[in-house]
Each structure stands twice: as structure tokens, then as C-alpha cells.
Amino acid sequence: MRHFDIIKWLWVAGIIYTFLQGYTFYMQRQGEIAVGCSFLCAFCIFQFIRRLHTLYYLHMKMKNIDKLNGRAFERYLTVQFRHLGYHVTLTSYSHDYGADLVLRKWGKKIVVQAKRYERNVGIAAVQEVVGSIAYYKADRALVVTNSNFTKSARDLAKRNEVELWGRKEMQKKFHIKA
């Protein structure tokens, strides 16, 4: 049995146990304890669903990533970067000043521009993330896409020391299966 399967069933057993304890307290007219068990049960269910959602993103294949919308792609990157040990802040959907994610690790701050495209990513994405460096007081900048980059985007990124992760780099860094 896989490690995750054991943990999953332990969560389910804990949720059922908490629910049954709450019901027992409710039947014994111990309302305060029953309410506490209900809140604990709800919290456990929330955490369980959150864990399943995270695992879904961690094991996603490229063909499914290609079908995500822009905001879902940003959430996907959030899960992946957290798995790599970064503290991740997802910026607001609009007025993000050129960064979709702000990563922190080892005292360094990295701004990330996420582009889920069907065509090559152009120079605008690099310009946006270069502008966000000063706003977020970042040390580095990164553009991540499920596609590739135009020559002008690669040239501007090189001049501004912006790291580019295209489709192949993303598959390699996140261990994604084709």
C-alpha cells in the first residue's frame, strides 16, 4: 500500500471518529463538546480536501496543464513551488504589477510571471516581470510557461537577467510526465 493511501485512510478514520464522538456528546446533551467536535470534524474535512487538491496538482500531466485557465495555472505553480520549499504568495488577479507569484526562500525574493499559452510567449511577459522587480523589491525574476519563448523575449530576458522556464524546463523542474 502506498504511503499516501495509508495517510488518506487515517484522515478518513479520524473524521469518522470525530463525527461519532460529536454525535455521542450530542445524544448525552453535552452541547458544547458536540459543537467542538463538529468544528474539528469540519476542519479535518477541509484539510483532507485541500490535501487531495494539492496531490492532484502535484501529479498532473502536461496535457492537463495545457487545459488550465490562467488563474488555475497560477494555483498550479503555487502548489509546485511550495512543494520545492518556497514560501509562495499568490498576487491579486488584476493590478499585480507584473508578478503573479512572489517566492521567498533563503532570504531571497523572486517574482514570477506565469503564462499558460498555446503559442510562444513574447516580449511583453518579460517586460512585465522586469517592472515588478522594483515594485516587490525582488532579488530575481522568473517567467514560467507551458509553451516556449520568442527570440525577442529570450534576448530581453538575457539582458535583464530574467530566468525563463519554458515547457521543457518546467517538466524537468517539477518532474512532470508528458
N, C-alpha and C positions, 0 to 999 in steps of 0.2 A: 504494500500500500504506500502511495506517495505521501511525502511529508505534508503537503497541503491538504490532502484528503483527511488525514488524522486531525489536523487543526480545524478544518471545516466541521467535522463531526463533533469535536469538542465544543465549538461555538454553539452548534445546534443543541447539543445536550445541555449546555449552560443556559440557553434561552428557555428551553422547555422546563428545566428545573426551577428557574426563577419564576416563570409563569405559574407553575404548580404551587410553589411556596406562596406566592401572592394570593392565589385563589384560596389556599388553605387559611391564610390570615384573614381574608375577606369573609370566609364562612364562619370563622371564630369571632367575628365582629371586632377585629383589630385593624381598623381602617387606615391608621397612619402607616403601619408597616406594610399593608397591602398596597397603598399608594406608592410607597418607596420601592416595593418590588416591581410595580408596574413601570415606574420610571427607569429602573435598572434594566428591565426587560426591553423596553423601547430603545434605550441606549445601546444595548447589545445587538438588537436587530439592525439599528442604524450602522454600527461598526461592521457588522457582518456584510451588509450590502456594500458598504464602502470598500471593504477588502476584496469582494468579488469584482467590483468595478475596476479596482486597481490591477488585479490579476488579469482581467480582460485586456486592459491596455498594455500590460507588460508582455503578453503573449500574442499580440496582434500581428498579422502578416501584412506585407506591403500592399497586396491587393485591397485589403480592408482599410488601410491607412489612406490609400488613394481615394476612397469613397467618403472620407470625413469632410465635414464643412470646416471653415476656417477656425471657428472657436473650439470645436471638438479637437482639431489638430493641436491647438494651443494646450488644451487639457491633457491630450496625449503626451505632449512634450513635458508638461509639468510632472506627470507620473514618472516618465522615463528619467528625467533629471533628478528627481527625488530618489529614485532607485540607485542612481550613481552617487548619491551622497550630498547633493546640493540642497541648500535651503532655497525654495522657489517661491517667488511672488508673482502671481498672475496679474498683470495690469488691467485696468478697465478696458472694455471693448472699444470704446471710442476715446479720443483725447489721450492716447497712450504715449504721446511724444516720441513715437518711433520705436518703442520697445514693447513686445508682447509679454516677455518674461524677464524678471530680474533674478539672477542667480547669485548666491553667496556661498563661498567655500574657502576655507583657509585665509580669511581676511580679505579676499578679493571679491570684487563685484563685477559681474558680467551681464550685459544687456543682450537680449536675444530677440531677433525679428523672425517670426515664424511665417512661412509661406507655403501653403498647401496648394500647389499649382498643377495644372495639366501640361503647361508649356514651361519653357525656361524662364527663370526669374531674372528680371532686368535690373538696371542700374538704380531704379527708384528704391528698392528694398535696401540696398547698401547705403544710399543717401539717408534714408530714414534712420537706420541704426547708427550711423555716424553722428547724426544730430542728437540722438538720445544719450550718447556717452556723456556729454556735458550736463544734460538735464538731470540724469540719475547719478552723476559723479562716479561713473563706472571706470574700471581699470581696462576692460576689454569689451569687444563687441563680437557678436556671432549671428550669422544668418543661417537658418536651418530650413531646408525644403525637401519635399518628397520628389522633387524634379531635379533639374540641373540649372546652371547659371550661364548667362550670355557672356561673351568675351568682355564687353564693356563693364559688366558687373564684377567680373574677376579682376580686371585691371584696377578699378576704383577700390576694391577691397584690398588689393595688394598695397596700394599707395597709402591707405588709411589703416593698415594693419588690422583689418577685419577678417575674422576667420569664417570660412564658408564651408558648410556641411551640405553637400548635395545628396542625392539618393544613395550612392554607394557608401559615403562616409556615415550617413545616418544608419544604414544597415549594419555597418561594421561596429559603430559605437554602441548601438542599442541591441546588438545581436538579433537582428530581425531576419526571419526566414522569408525568402522570396515567395 
